[in-house]
């Protein structure tokens, strides 16, 4: 059963390129309510833990290095059909394949530096949100 919440991270490239405000504006403009928001930086250990599901993949080391290279913005978002609607808003992983009007089409550099993470399921949204936020930080 679909829930009304999802998790996102604005990745280091989006922050480095000054897109934080524009991306947050797109998220709010698409009807999402922000229930938790944090400007932070992942340590190498935290990035390894967060992306442990990809540990056997050839890109894992690069991903961990990249995600711990600079600040990120973590957020829990709320809207009906949140996970699916947010995945549509962010667009395809490869910005060259992303639809016009999506976050990745507008702000991603390439498949590896793709501006934003979005949970791929209700279960992962809950796990990822709890990874970044204590219960008293979510409203």
N, C-alpha and C positions, 0 to 999 in steps of 0.2 A: 504494500500500500504506500502510495506517495505521501511524503510529508510536505510541510510548508517551509522547510529550511534547507539551506545549502551552505557550503563553505567555499570561500575563495581566498586566494593570495594574489596580490599584485606583486609580480616578480621583480628581482633586482634591476632588470633592464628597463622596466616601466618606470621605476622610481628614478633611476639614473638619468633617464631621458626627460624627466619632468612631466610625466603623464598621470601622476597620481590623482590630481583633482579632476582632470578630464574623464578618467575612467570611472571614478566614483560618481561623477555627474551622470554618466551613461547608465550606470547601475541604478541610481535613484530614478532617472528618467524612464527606465524600463519598468518601474513599479515595484522595485524591491525596497523593503525597509531594512535598515542596518540594525541588527540586534546586538552586535559586538564588533569592535574595531580596535586594532592594535598596530602601531607602527613599531617594528622590532627588527631584529637581525637573528637569523638562525646560526647557531654554532655548527661546525662540521658534524658533531655528534647528533645534534637535533635533526639536521638535514638527512643524515644516514638513517635515523630512526623513522622519520616521516616518510621517506621514500624506500623503506626496507622491502616493500613489495617488488621493487625493481632491482634488487641486489644482484640477481643473476644476469641481468641484461647488460649488453656491452656499453651502454651509455650511462650506467649508474654512477661511475666515478666522476664523470664530467658534470652530471646533474647535481651531485652533492657539492662539488666545487662551486658551480655556478650559483646554486641556491643559498650558499653560505658566503657568497662574495660581497654582498651588500644588503642594505635594508630591504624589508618587504612590508607590505600591509596585509594583515590577516583580518578576515571578516566573516561573520555569520550573517547571512541574508535571509529574509523571510518574504514569501509571496506564494500564492497558490501555485502548485506544480513547480516549486522552486528549482529542483535539480535540472529538470528537462528544459525549463525556460531559460535558466542561466547558461546551460550548455549551448543553446541556440544563440544567446546574446554574445557569448565569447567567440563562437565560430570555430572552424576547423583548426587543429593543432598547427598545421602549416598555413601561415597567413596567405600564401599564394593561392590556396584552395578555399580560404574563408570567404563567406558571402559579404557583399557590400553592407555596411551598416553595423558590422560586428566589431567587437573590441579588438580582436586580433588583426582584422583587415586594416583597421585604423592605426594600431599602435605597435604591433609585433614586428620584429626585425626578420626573423626566420623561424624555422621549426624548433630550434633549440632555445632561442631567446624570444619566446612567444607571449610576453607581457603578463599573462594571467593564468592562474590555475583555477579550475572549477571541479568540484566533486563529481564523480561519475555515477553515483548511486546514493540513495537515501542512507544506506548503512555507512558508506564511506563519509558522507557529509557529517554524520554524527560523530564518527571516530575522529575525523580531521578537526572538527570544531572543538572537541574535548582535548585534543592534543595542544591546542593553542590557547584555550580559554578555560579559566576556572568558572564554576557555576555562578559565582557572584559577579562575573564580568559579562554575563549574557543577560539581556533585558528583553 
